Amino acid sequence: EGYRAYALFVIQMAGMKVFRPNDERHAAFGAALREAADNGVTVLAIGCDVTPDSLVLSEAVHIDLA
């Protein structure tokens, strides 16, 4: 119908460079995320700076689904 789907992961620590599913701990999640991406879901990840009083989105993180 012309809609797009996204999965956004907010990484609650600064300085992260790459997001990838942890297949050793949860293979089913990794497989499902790859299947979603293969079927048109755009996967995004963003880092953030966390303080006791705030969470501020910072920069995009590279996605590695290989």
mmCIF file as Biopython writes it, N, C-alpha, C and O atoms, coordinates in Angstrom:
data_model
#
loop_
_atom_site.group_PDB
_atom_site.id
_atom_site.type_symbol
_atom_site.label_atom_id
_atom_site.label_alt_id
_atom_site.label_comp_id
_atom_site.label_asym_id
_atom_site.label_entity_id
_atom_site.label_seq_id
_atom_site.pdbx_PDB_ins_code
_atom_site.Cartn_x
_atom_site.Cartn_y
_atom_site.Cartn_z
_atom_site.occupancy
_atom_site.B_iso_or_equiv
_atom_site.auth_seq_id
_atom_site.auth_asym_id
_atom_site.pdbx_PDB_model_num
ATOM 1   N N  . GLU A ? 1  ? 0.806  -1.187  0.000  1.0 0.0 1  A 1 
ATOM 2   C CA . GLU A ? 1  ? 0.000  0.000   0.000  1.0 0.0 1  A 1 
ATOM 3   C C  . GLU A ? 1  ? 0.856  1.261   0.000  1.0 0.0 1  A 1 
ATOM 4   O O  . GLU A ? 1  ? 0.338  2.360   0.193  1.0 0.0 1  A 1 
ATOM 5   N N  . GLY A ? 2  ? 2.151  1.114   -0.212 1.0 0.0 2  A 1 
ATOM 6   C CA . GLY A ? 2  ? 3.021  2.279   -0.244 1.0 0.0 2  A 1 
ATOM 7   C C  . GLY A ? 2  ? 3.642  2.650   1.094  1.0 0.0 2  A 1 
ATOM 8   O O  . GLY A ? 2  ? 4.370  3.639   1.181  1.0 0.0 2  A 1 
ATOM 9   N N  . TYR A ? 3  ? 3.369  1.876   2.132  1.0 0.0 3  A 1 
ATOM 10  C CA . TYR A ? 3  ? 3.954  2.154   3.433  1.0 0.0 3  A 1 
ATOM 11  C C  . TYR A ? 3  ? 5.337  1.521   3.532  1.0 0.0 3  A 1 
ATOM 12  O O  . TYR A ? 3  ? 5.624  0.534   2.854  1.0 0.0 3  A 1 
ATOM 13  N N  . ARG A ? 4  ? 6.185  2.085   4.370  1.0 0.0 4  A 1 
ATOM 14  C CA . ARG A ? 4  ? 7.498  1.508   4.635  1.0 0.0 4  A 1 
ATOM 15  C C  . ARG A ? 4  ? 7.552  1.084   6.093  1.0 0.0 4  A 1 
ATOM 16  O O  . ARG A ? 4  ? 6.881  1.666   6.945  1.0 0.0 4  A 1 
ATOM 17  N N  . ALA A ? 5  ? 8.343  0.083   6.368  1.0 0.0 5  A 1 
ATOM 18  C CA . ALA A ? 5  ? 8.484  -0.413  7.742  1.0 0.0 5  A 1 
ATOM 19  C C  . ALA A ? 5  ? 9.921  -0.211  8.212  1.0 0.0 5  A 1 
ATOM 20  O O  . ALA A ? 5  ? 10.866 -0.368  7.439  1.0 0.0 5  A 1 
ATOM 21  N N  . TYR A ? 6  ? 10.073 0.135   9.476  1.0 0.0 6  A 1 
ATOM 22  C CA . TYR A ? 6  ? 11.383 0.374   10.071 1.0 0.0 6  A 1 
ATOM 23  C C  . TYR A ? 6  ? 11.485 -0.362  11.398 1.0 0.0 6  A 1 
ATOM 24  O O  . TYR A ? 6  ? 10.493 -0.536  12.106 1.0 0.0 6  A 1 
ATOM 25  N N  . ALA A ? 7  ? 12.697 -0.790  11.723 1.0 0.0 7  A 1 
ATOM 26  C CA . ALA A ? 7  ? 13.023 -1.265  13.065 1.0 0.0 7  A 1 
ATOM 27  C C  . ALA A ? 7  ? 14.158 -0.369  13.542 1.0 0.0 7  A 1 
ATOM 28  O O  . ALA A ? 7  ? 15.227 -0.345  12.934 1.0 0.0 7  A 1 
ATOM 29  N N  . LEU A ? 8  ? 13.934 0.363   14.619 1.0 0.0 8  A 1 
ATOM 30  C CA . LEU A ? 8  ? 14.922 1.293   15.148 1.0 0.0 8  A 1 
ATOM 31  C C  . LEU A ? 8  ? 15.424 0.783   16.491 1.0 0.0 8  A 1 
ATOM 32  O O  . LEU A ? 8  ? 14.639 0.538   17.407 1.0 0.0 8  A 1 
ATOM 33  N N  . PHE A ? 9  ? 16.731 0.628   16.599 1.0 0.0 9  A 1 
ATOM 34  C CA . PHE A ? 9  ? 17.356 0.201   17.843 1.0 0.0 9  A 1 
ATOM 35  C C  . PHE A ? 9  ? 18.084 1.398   18.440 1.0 0.0 9  A 1 
ATOM 36  O O  . PHE A ? 9  ? 18.950 1.987   17.794 1.0 0.0 9  A 1 
ATOM 37  N N  . VAL A ? 10 ? 17.735 1.755   19.667 1.0 0.0 10 A 1 
ATOM 38  C CA . VAL A ? 10 ? 18.395 2.840   20.385 1.0 0.0 10 A 1 
ATOM 39  C C  . VAL A ? 10 ? 19.409 2.202   21.319 1.0 0.0 10 A 1 
ATOM 40  O O  . VAL A ? 10 ? 19.053 1.470   22.243 1.0 0.0 10 A 1 
ATOM 41  N N  . ILE A ? 11 ? 20.665 2.490   21.066 1.0 0.0 11 A 1 
ATOM 42  C CA . ILE A ? 11 ? 21.760 1.892   21.840 1.0 0.0 11 A 1 
ATOM 43  C C  . ILE A ? 11 ? 22.105 2.840   22.975 1.0 0.0 11 A 1 
ATOM 44  O O  . ILE A ? 11 ? 22.568 3.956   22.741 1.0 0.0 11 A 1 
ATOM 45  N N  . GLN A ? 12 ? 21.882 2.399   24.189 1.0 0.0 12 A 1 
ATOM 46  C CA . GLN A ? 12 ? 22.005 3.290   25.337 1.0 0.0 12 A 1 
ATOM 47  C C  . GLN A ? 12 ? 23.419 3.329   25.895 1.0 0.0 12 A 1 
ATOM 48  O O  . GLN A ? 12 ? 23.650 3.102   27.083 1.0 0.0 12 A 1 
ATOM 49  N N  . MET A ? 13 ? 24.350 3.620   25.010 1.0 0.0 13 A 1 
ATOM 50  C CA . MET A ? 13 ? 25.723 3.887   25.408 1.0 0.0 13 A 1 
ATOM 51  C C  . MET A ? 13 ? 26.397 4.648   24.280 1.0 0.0 13 A 1 
ATOM 52  O O  . MET A ? 13 ? 26.087 4.441   23.107 1.0 0.0 13 A 1 
ATOM 53  N N  . ALA A ? 14 ? 27.297 5.506   24.631 1.0 0.0 14 A 1 
ATOM 54  C CA . ALA A ? 14 ? 27.984 6.331   23.639 1.0 0.0 14 A 1 
ATOM 55  C C  . ALA A ? 14 ? 29.128 5.551   22.997 1.0 0.0 14 A 1 
ATOM 56  O O  . ALA A ? 14 ? 29.660 4.606   23.581 1.0 0.0 14 A 1 
ATOM 57  N N  . GLY A ? 15 ? 29.494 5.961   21.793 1.0 0.0 15 A 1 
ATOM 58  C CA . GLY A ? 15 ? 30.690 5.429   21.153 1.0 0.0 15 A 1 
ATOM 59  C C  . GLY A ? 15 ? 30.522 4.133   20.390 1.0 0.0 15 A 1 
ATOM 60  O O  . GLY A ? 15 ? 31.512 3.588   19.901 1.0 0.0 15 A 1 
ATOM 61  N N  . MET A ? 16 ? 29.317 3.621   20.269 1.0 0.0 16 A 1 
ATOM 62  C CA . MET A ? 16 ? 29.127 2.374   19.531 1.0 0.0 16 A 1 
ATOM 63  C C  . MET A ? 16 ? 29.269 2.640   18.039 1.0 0.0 16 A 1 
ATOM 64  O O  . MET A ? 16 ? 28.743 3.631   17.532 1.0 0.0 16 A 1 
ATOM 65  N N  . LYS A ? 17 ? 29.973 1.767   17.336 1.0 0.0 17 A 1 
ATOM 66  C CA . LYS A ? 17 ? 30.241 1.951   15.910 1.0 0.0 17 A 1 
ATOM 67  C C  . LYS A ? 17 ? 29.442 1.000   15.031 1.0 0.0 17 A 1 
ATOM 68  O O  . LYS A ? 17 ? 29.137 1.337   13.886 1.0 0.0 17 A 1 
ATOM 69  N N  . VAL A ? 18 ? 29.093 -0.193  15.543 1.0 0.0 18 A 1 
ATOM 70  C CA . VAL A ? 18 ? 28.419 -1.214  14.736 1.0 0.0 18 A 1 
ATOM 71  C C  . VAL A ? 18 ? 27.333 -1.877  15.565 1.0 0.0 18 A 1 
ATOM 72  O O  . VAL A ? 18 ? 27.528 -2.169  16.745 1.0 0.0 18 A 1 
ATOM 73  N N  . PHE A ? 19 ? 26.165 -2.117  14.927 1.0 0.0 19 A 1 
ATOM 74  C CA . PHE A ? 19 ? 25.098 -2.902  15.537 1.0 0.0 19 A 1 
ATOM 75  C C  . PHE A ? 19 ? 24.968 -4.193  14.760 1.0 0.0 19 A 1 
ATOM 76  O O  . PHE A ? 19 ? 24.863 -4.175  13.533 1.0 0.0 19 A 1 
ATOM 77  N N  . ARG A ? 20 ? 24.975 -5.310  15.460 1.0 0.0 20 A 1 
ATOM 78  C CA . ARG A ? 20 ? 24.698 -6.609  14.838 1.0 0.0 20 A 1 
ATOM 79  C C  . ARG A ? 20 ? 24.007 -7.478  15.872 1.0 0.0 20 A 1 
ATOM 80  O O  . ARG A ? 20 ? 24.274 -7.359  17.068 1.0 0.0 20 A 1 
ATOM 81  N N  . PRO A ? 21 ? 23.121 -8.351  15.415 1.0 0.0 21 A 1 
ATOM 82  C CA . PRO A ? 21 ? 22.461 -9.247  16.374 1.0 0.0 21 A 1 
ATOM 83  C C  . PRO A ? 21 ? 23.473 -10.219 16.981 1.0 0.0 21 A 1 
ATOM 84  O O  . PRO A ? 21 ? 24.419 -10.644 16.318 1.0 0.0 21 A 1 
ATOM 85  N N  . ASN A ? 22 ? 23.260 -10.560 18.240 1.0 0.0 22 A 1 
ATOM 86  C CA . ASN A ? 22 ? 24.134 -11.499 18.941 1.0 0.0 22 A 1 
ATOM 87  C C  . ASN A ? 22 ? 23.587 -12.913 18.712 1.0 0.0 22 A 1 
ATOM 88  O O  . ASN A ? 22 ? 22.797 -13.425 19.505 1.0 0.0 22 A 1 
ATOM 89  N N  . ASP A ? 23 ? 24.023 -13.523 17.618 1.0 0.0 23 A 1 
ATOM 90  C CA . ASP A ? 23 ? 23.510 -14.838 17.248 1.0 0.0 23 A 1 
ATOM 91  C C  . ASP A ? 23 ? 23.874 -15.932 18.243 1.0 0.0 23 A 1 
ATOM 92  O O  . ASP A ? 23 ? 23.156 -16.926 18.354 1.0 0.0 23 A 1 
ATOM 93  N N  . GLU A ? 24 ? 24.970 -15.768 18.962 1.0 0.0 24 A 1 
ATOM 94  C CA . GLU A ? 24 ? 25.346 -16.785 19.957 1.0 0.0 24 A 1 
ATOM 95  C C  . GLU A ? 24 ? 24.326 -16.839 21.089 1.0 0.0 24 A 1 
ATOM 96  O O  . GLU A ? 24 ? 24.010 -17.919 21.588 1.0 0.0 24 A 1 
ATOM 97  N N  . ARG A ? 25 ? 23.817 -15.696 21.492 1.0 0.0 25 A 1 
ATOM 98  C CA . ARG A ? 25 ? 22.877 -15.651 22.623 1.0 0.0 25 A 1 
ATOM 99  C C  . ARG A ? 25 ? 21.422 -15.795 22.202 1.0 0.0 25 A 1 
ATOM 100 O O  . ARG A ? 25 ? 20.597 -16.300 22.964 1.0 0.0 25 A 1 
ATOM 101 N N  . HIS A ? 26 ? 21.101 -15.341 20.961 1.0 0.0 26 A 1 
ATOM 102 C CA . HIS A ? 26 ? 19.695 -15.400 20.541 1.0 0.0 26 A 1 
ATOM 103 C C  . HIS A ? 26 ? 19.626 -15.523 19.020 1.0 0.0 26 A 1 
ATOM 104 O O  . HIS A ? 26 ? 19.340 -14.556 18.314 1.0 0.0 26 A 1 
ATOM 105 N N  . ALA A ? 27 ? 19.894 -16.731 18.536 1.0 0.0 27 A 1 
ATOM 106 C CA . ALA A ? 27 ? 19.928 -16.984 17.090 1.0 0.0 27 A 1 
ATOM 107 C C  . ALA A ? 27 ? 18.589 -16.692 16.417 1.0 0.0 27 A 1 
ATOM 108 O O  . ALA A ? 27 ? 18.562 -16.226 15.278 1.0 0.0 27 A 1 
ATOM 109 N N  . ALA A ? 28 ? 17.484 -16.959 17.103 1.0 0.0 28 A 1 
ATOM 110 C CA . ALA A ? 28 ? 16.166 -16.738 16.509 1.0 0.0 28 A 1 
ATOM 111 C C  . ALA A ? 28 ? 15.934 -15.252 16.236 1.0 0.0 28 A 1 
ATOM 112 O O  . ALA A ? 28 ? 15.344 -14.895 15.216 1.0 0.0 28 A 1 
ATOM 113 N N  . PHE A ? 29 ? 16.393 -14.386 17.138 1.0 0.0 29 A 1 
ATOM 114 C CA . PHE A ? 29 ? 16.255 -12.950 16.920 1.0 0.0 29 A 1 
ATOM 115 C C  . PHE A ? 29 ? 17.051 -12.519 15.697 1.0 0.0 29 A 1 
ATOM 116 O O  . PHE A ? 29 ? 16.543 -11.781 14.853 1.0 0.0 29 A 1 
ATOM 117 N N  . GLY A ? 30 ? 18.303 -12.976 15.597 1.0 0.0 30 A 1 
ATOM 118 C CA . GLY A ? 30 ? 19.132 -12.634 14.437 1.0 0.0 30 A 1 
ATOM 119 C C  . GLY A ? 30 ? 18.499 -13.088 13.142 1.0 0.0 30 A 1 
ATOM 120 O O  . GLY A ? 30 ? 18.489 -12.349 12.158 1.0 0.0 30 A 1 
ATOM 121 N N  . ALA A ? 31 ? 17.973 -14.295 13.135 1.0 0.0 31 A 1 
ATOM 122 C CA . ALA A ? 31 ? 17.326 -14.824 11.927 1.0 0.0 31 A 1 
ATOM 123 C C  . ALA A ? 31 ? 16.085 -14.009 11.575 1.0 0.0 31 A 1 
ATOM 124 O O  . ALA A ? 31 ? 15.857 -13.706 10.404 1.0 0.0 31 A 1 
ATOM 125 N N  . ALA A ? 32 ? 15.288 -13.655 12.566 1.0 0.0 32 A 1 
ATOM 126 C CA . ALA A ? 32 ? 14.074 -12.881 12.314 1.0 0.0 32 A 1 
ATOM 127 C C  . ALA A ? 32 ? 14.405 -11.476 11.819 1.0 0.0 32 A 1 
ATOM 128 O O  . ALA A ? 32 ? 13.721 -10.954 10.938 1.0 0.0 32 A 1 
ATOM 129 N N  . LEU A ? 33 ? 15.438 -10.865 12.372 1.0 0.0 33 A 1 
ATOM 130 C CA . LEU A ? 33 ? 15.829 -9.529  11.931 1.0 0.0 33 A 1 
ATOM 131 C C  . LEU A ? 33 ? 16.333 -9.556  10.490 1.0 0.0 33 A 1 
ATOM 132 O O  . LEU A ? 33 ? 16.002 -8.674  9.698  1.0 0.0 33 A 1 
ATOM 133 N N  . ARG A ? 34 ? 17.124 -10.554 10.155 1.0 0.0 34 A 1 
ATOM 134 C CA . ARG A ? 34 ? 17.609 -10.685 8.776  1.0 0.0 34 A 1 
ATOM 135 C C  . ARG A ? 34 ? 16.455 -10.944 7.808  1.0 0.0 34 A 1 
ATOM 136 O O  . ARG A ? 34 ? 16.431 -10.391 6.708  1.0 0.0 34 A 1 
ATOM 137 N N  . GLU A ? 35 ? 15.509 -11.773 8.208  1.0 0.0 35 A 1 
ATOM 138 C CA . GLU A ? 35 ? 14.353 -12.050 7.365  1.0 0.0 35 A 1 
ATOM 139 C C  . GLU A ? 35 ? 13.538 -10.770 7.143  1.0 0.0 35 A 1 
ATOM 140 O O  . GLU A ? 35 ? 13.092 -10.495 6.029  1.0 0.0 35 A 1 
ATOM 141 N N  . ALA A ? 36 ? 13.352 -10.002 8.206  1.0 0.0 36 A 1 
ATOM 142 C CA . ALA A ? 36 ? 12.619 -8.743  8.074  1.0 0.0 36 A 1 
ATOM 143 C C  . ALA A ? 36 ? 13.330 -7.804  7.107  1.0 0.0 36 A 1 
ATOM 144 O O  . ALA A ? 36 ? 12.698 -7.197  6.243  1.0 0.0 36 A 1 
ATOM 145 N N  . ALA A ? 37 ? 14.646 -7.689  7.257  1.0 0.0 37 A 1 
ATOM 146 C CA . ALA A ? 37 ? 15.420 -6.819  6.368  1.0 0.0 37 A 1 
ATOM 147 C C  . ALA A ? 37 ? 15.340 -7.306  4.918  1.0 0.0 37 A 1 
ATOM 148 O O  . ALA A ? 37 ? 15.220 -6.502  3.993  1.0 0.0 37 A 1 
ATOM 149 N N  . ASP A ? 38 ? 15.408 -8.613  4.729  1.0 0.0 38 A 1 
ATOM 150 C CA . ASP A ? 38 ? 15.309 -9.184  3.381  1.0 0.0 38 A 1 
ATOM 151 C C  . ASP A ? 38 ? 13.946 -8.932  2.746  1.0 0.0 38 A 1 
ATOM 152 O O  . ASP A ? 38 ? 13.808 -8.951  1.523  1.0 0.0 38 A 1 
ATOM 153 N N  . ASN A ? 39 ? 12.935 -8.694  3.593  1.0 0.0 39 A 1 
ATOM 154 C CA . ASN A ? 39 ? 11.582 -8.471  3.102  1.0 0.0 39 A 1 
ATOM 155 C C  . ASN A ? 39 ? 11.177 -6.992  3.130  1.0 0.0 39 A 1 
ATOM 156 O O  . ASN A ? 39 ? 9.992  -6.660  3.096  1.0 0.0 39 A 1 
ATOM 157 N N  . GLY A ? 40 ? 12.170 -6.125  3.191  1.0 0.0 40 A 1 
ATOM 158 C CA . GLY A ? 40 ? 11.910 -4.704  3.021  1.0 0.0 40 A 1 
ATOM 159 C C  . GLY A ? 40 ? 11.889 -3.840  4.254  1.0 0.0 40 A 1 
ATOM 160 O O  . GLY A ? 40 ? 11.717 -2.627  4.137  1.0 0.0 40 A 1 
ATOM 161 N N  . VAL A ? 41 ? 12.057 -4.409  5.439  1.0 0.0 41 A 1 
ATOM 162 C CA . VAL A ? 41 ? 12.105 -3.591  6.652  1.0 0.0 41 A 1 
ATOM 163 C C  . VAL A ? 41 ? 13.463 -2.900  6.709  1.0 0.0 41 A 1 
ATOM 164 O O  . VAL A ? 41 ? 14.502 -3.552  6.599  1.0 0.0 41 A 1 
ATOM 165 N N  . THR A ? 42 ? 13.453 -1.593  6.879  1.0 0.0 42 A 1 
ATOM 166 C CA . THR A ? 42 ? 14.690 -0.837  7.021  1.0 0.0 42 A 1 
ATOM 167 C C  . THR A ? 42 ? 15.130 -0.916  8.475  1.0 0.0 42 A 1 
ATOM 168 O O  . THR A ? 42 ? 14.373 -0.553  9.375  1.0 0.0 42 A 1 
ATOM 169 N N  . VAL A ? 43 ? 16.348 -1.388  8.707  1.0 0.0 43 A 1 
ATOM 170 C CA . VAL A ? 43 ? 16.883 -1.528  10.060 1.0 0.0 43 A 1 
ATOM 171 C C  . VAL A ? 43 ? 17.801 -0.342  10.327 1.0 0.0 43 A 1 
ATOM 172 O O  . VAL A ? 43 ? 18.718 -0.066  9.555  1.0 0.0 43 A 1 
ATOM 173 N N  . LEU A ? 44 ? 17.545 0.349   11.421 1.0 0.0 44 A 1 
ATOM 174 C CA . LEU A ? 44 ? 18.335 1.511   11.824 1.0 0.0 44 A 1 
ATOM 175 C C  . LEU A ? 44 ? 18.795 1.335   13.261 1.0 0.0 44 A 1 
ATOM 176 O O  . LEU A ? 44 ? 18.130 0.679   14.063 1.0 0.0 44 A 1 
ATOM 177 N N  . ALA A ? 45 ? 19.946 1.932   13.580 1.0 0.0 45 A 1 
ATOM 178 C CA . ALA A ? 45 ? 20.420 1.959   14.963 1.0 0.0 45 A 1 
ATOM 179 C C  . ALA A ? 45 ? 21.006 3.340   15.222 1.0 0.0 45 A 1 
ATOM 180 O O  . ALA A ? 45 ? 21.639 3.935   14.350 1.0 0.0 45 A 1 
ATOM 181 N N  . ILE A ? 46 ? 20.788 3.834   16.425 1.0 0.0 46 A 1 
ATOM 182 C CA . ILE A ? 46 ? 21.313 5.136   16.798 1.0 0.0 46 A 1 
ATOM 183 C C  . ILE A ? 46 ? 21.853 5.056   18.216 1.0 0.0 46 A 1 
ATOM 184 O O  . ILE A ? 46 ? 21.245 4.451   19.098 1.0 0.0 46 A 1 
ATOM 185 N N  . GLY A ? 47 ? 22.992 5.671   18.413 1.0 0.0 47 A 1 
ATOM 186 C CA . GLY A ? 47 ? 23.580 5.735   19.740 1.0 0.0 47 A 1 
ATOM 187 C C  . GLY A ? 47 ? 22.978 6.891   20.514 1.0 0.0 47 A 1 
ATOM 188 O O  . GLY A ? 47 ? 22.250 7.713   19.958 1.0 0.0 47 A 1 
ATOM 189 N N  . CYS A ? 48 ? 23.282 6.947   21.783 1.0 0.0 48 A 1 
ATOM 190 C CA . CYS A ? 48 ? 22.794 8.071   22.572 1.0 0.0 48 A 1 
ATOM 191 C C  . CYS A ? 48 ? 23.730 8.312   23.748 1.0 0.0 48 A 1 
ATOM 192 O O  . CYS A ? 48 ? 24.506 7.448   24.156 1.0 0.0 48 A 1 
ATOM 193 N N  . ASP A ? 49 ? 23.619 9.510   24.263 1.0 0.0 49 A 1 
ATOM 194 C CA . ASP A ? 49 ? 24.354 9.892   25.463 1.0 0.0 49 A 1 
ATOM 195 C C  . ASP A ? 49 ? 23.368 9.822   26.620 1.0 0.0 49 A 1 
ATOM 196 O O  . ASP A ? 49 ? 22.293 10.420  26.575 1.0 0.0 49 A 1 
ATOM 197 N N  . VAL A ? 50 ? 23.748 9.086   27.649 1.0 0.0 50 A 1 
ATOM 198 C CA . VAL A ? 50 ? 22.861 8.866   28.787 1.0 0.0 50 A 1 
ATOM 199 C C  . VAL A ? 50 ? 23.454 9.523   30.025 1.0 0.0 50 A 1 
ATOM 200 O O  . VAL A ? 50 ? 24.629 9.336   30.339 1.0 0.0 50 A 1 
ATOM 201 N N  . THR A ? 51 ? 22.634 10.290  30.717 1.0 0.0 51 A 1 
ATOM 202 C CA . THR A ? 51 ? 23.006 10.843  32.011 1.0 0.0 51 A 1 
ATOM 203 C C  . THR A ? 51 ? 21.927 10.430  33.007 1.0 0.0 51 A 1 
ATOM 204 O O  . THR A ? 51 ? 20.909 9.864   32.608 1.0 0.0 51 A 1 
ATOM 205 N N  . PRO A ? 52 ? 22.130 10.699  34.280 1.0 0.0 52 A 1 
ATOM 206 C CA . PRO A ? 52 ? 21.082 10.348  35.244 1.0 0.0 52 A 1 
ATOM 207 C C  . PRO A ? 52 ? 19.736 11.026  34.951 1.0 0.0 52 A 1 
ATOM 208 O O  . PRO A ? 52 ? 18.688 10.542  35.378 1.0 0.0 52 A 1 
ATOM 209 N N  . ASP A ? 53 ? 19.771 12.154  34.217 1.0 0.0 53 A 1 
ATOM 210 C CA . ASP A ? 53 ? 18.548 12.909  33.978 1.0 0.0 53 A 1 
ATOM 211 C C  . ASP A ? 53 ? 18.094 12.951  32.528 1.0 0.0 53 A 1 
ATOM 212 O O  . ASP A ? 53 ? 17.049 13.528  32.226 1.0 0.0 53 A 1 
ATOM 213 N N  . SER A ? 54 ? 18.869 12.344  31.620 1.0 0.0 54 A 1 
ATOM 214 C CA . SER A ? 54 ? 18.480 12.488  30.211 1.0 0.0 54 A 1 
ATOM 215 C C  . SER A ? 54 ? 19.012 11.354  29.352 1.0 0.0 54 A 1 
ATOM 216 O O  . SER A ? 54 ? 19.912 10.606  29.735 1.0 0.0 54 A 1 
ATOM 217 N N  . LEU A ? 55 ? 18.415 11.263  28.180 1.0 0.0 55 A 1 
ATOM 218 C CA . LEU A ? 55 ? 18.865 10.349  27.134 1.0 0.0 55 A 1 
ATOM 219 C C  . LEU A ? 55 ? 18.748 11.164  25.843 1.0 0.0 55 A 1 
ATOM 220 O O  . LEU A ? 55 ? 17.651 11.530  25.423 1.0 0.0 55 A 1 
ATOM 221 N N  . VAL A ? 56 ? 19.898 11.441  25.223 1.0 0.0 56 A 1 
ATOM 222 C CA . VAL A ? 56 ? 19.918 12.287  24.043 1.0 0.0 56 A 1 
ATOM 223 C C  . VAL A ? 56 ? 20.461 11.466  22.872 1.0 0.0 56 A 1 
ATOM 224 O O  . VAL A ? 56 ? 21.582 10.960  22.920 1.0 0.0 56 A 1 
ATOM 225 N N  . LEU A ? 57 ? 19.643 11.342  21.813 1.0 0.0 57 A 1 
ATOM 226 C CA . LEU A ? 57 ? 20.087 10.615  20.630 1.0 0.0 57 A 1 
ATOM 227 C C  . LEU A ? 57 ? 21.276 11.334  20.023 1.0 0.0 57 A 1 
ATOM 228 O O  . LEU A ? 57 ? 21.310 12.564  19.984 1.0 0.0 57 A 1 
ATOM 229 N N  . SER A ? 58 ? 22.260 10.565  19.543 1.0 0.0 58 A 1 
ATOM 230 C CA . SER A ? 58 ? 23.475 11.196  19.035 1.0 0.0 58 A 1 
ATOM 231 C C  . SER A ? 58 ? 23.697 10.904  17.561 1.0 0.0 58 A 1 
ATOM 232 O O  . SER A ? 58 ? 23.340 11.729  16.719 1.0 0.0 58 A 1 
ATOM 233 N N  . GLU A ? 59 ? 24.272 9.761   17.222 1.0 0.0 59 A 1 
ATOM 234 C CA . GLU A ? 59 ? 24.641 9.511   15.834 1.0 0.0 59 A 1 
ATOM 235 C C  . GLU A ? 59 ? 24.223 8.128   15.383 1.0 0.0 59 A 1 
ATOM 236 O O  . GLU A ? 59 ? 24.079 7.205   16.184 1.0 0.0 59 A 1 
ATOM 237 N N  . ALA A ? 60 ? 24.030 8.006   14.069 1.0 0.0 60 A 1 
ATOM 238 C CA . ALA A ? 60 ? 23.667 6.706   13.482 1.0 0.0 60 A 1 
ATOM 239 C C  . ALA A ? 60 ? 24.806 5.713   13.697 1.0 0.0 60 A 1 
ATOM 240 O O  . ALA A ? 60 ? 25.981 6.080   13.700 1.0 0.0 60 A 1 
ATOM 241 N N  . VAL A ? 61 ? 24.435 4.466   13.874 1.0 0.0 61 A 1 
ATOM 242 C CA . VAL A ? 61 ? 25.384 3.369   14.061 1.0 0.0 61 A 1 
ATOM 243 C C  . VAL A ? 61 ? 25.268 2.437   12.862 1.0 0.0 61 A 1 
ATOM 244 O O  . VAL A ? 61 ? 24.160 2.124   12.427 1.0 0.0 61 A 1 
ATOM 245 N N  . HIS A ? 62 ? 26.387 1.997   12.330 1.0 0.0 62 A 1 
ATOM 246 C CA . HIS A ? 62 ? 26.413 1.107   11.173 1.0 0.0 62 A 1 
ATOM 247 C C  . HIS A ? 62 ? 25.702 -0.209  11.516 1.0 0.0 62 A 1 
ATOM 248 O O  . HIS A ? 62 ? 25.865 -0.746  12.612 1.0 0.0 62 A 1 
ATOM 249 N N  . ILE A ? 63 ? 24.917 -0.717  10.568 1.0 0.0 63 A 1 
ATOM 250 C CA . ILE A ? 63 ? 24.196 -1.979  10.731 1.0 0.0 63 A 1 
ATOM 251 C C  . ILE A ? 63 ? 24.964 -3.080  10.002 1.0 0.0 63 A 1 
ATOM 252 O O  . ILE A ? 63 ? 25.318 -2.919  8.834  1.0 0.0 63 A 1 
ATOM 253 N N  . ASP A ? 64 ? 25.222 -4.192  10.681 1.0 0.0 64 A 1 
ATOM 254 C CA . ASP A ? 64 ? 25.896 -5.346  10.079 1.0 0.0 64 A 1 
ATOM 255 C C  . ASP A ? 64 ? 25.009 -6.574  10.287 1.0 0.0 64 A 1 
ATOM 256 O O  . ASP A ? 64 ? 24.959 -7.139  11.379 1.0 0.0 64 A 1 
ATOM 257 N N  . LEU A ? 65 ? 24.316 -6.974  9.231  1.0 0.0 65 A 1 
ATOM 258 C CA . LEU A ? 65 ? 23.449 -8.152  9.321  1.0 0.0 65 A 1 
ATOM 259 C C  . LEU A ? 65 ? 24.050 -9.354  8.604  1.0 0.0 65 A 1 
ATOM 260 O O  . LEU A ? 65 ? 23.368 -10.363 8.420  1.0 0.0 65 A 1 
ATOM 261 N N  . ALA A ? 66 ? 25.300 -9.266  8.201  1.0 0.0 66 A 1 
ATOM 262 C CA . ALA A ? 66 ? 25.956 -10.370 7.489  1.0 0.0 66 A 1 
ATOM 263 C C  . ALA A ? 66 ? 26.152 -11.580 8.365  1.0 0.0 66 A 1 
ATOM 264 O O  . ALA A ? 66 ? 26.691 -12.590 7.912  1.0 0.0 66 A 1 
#
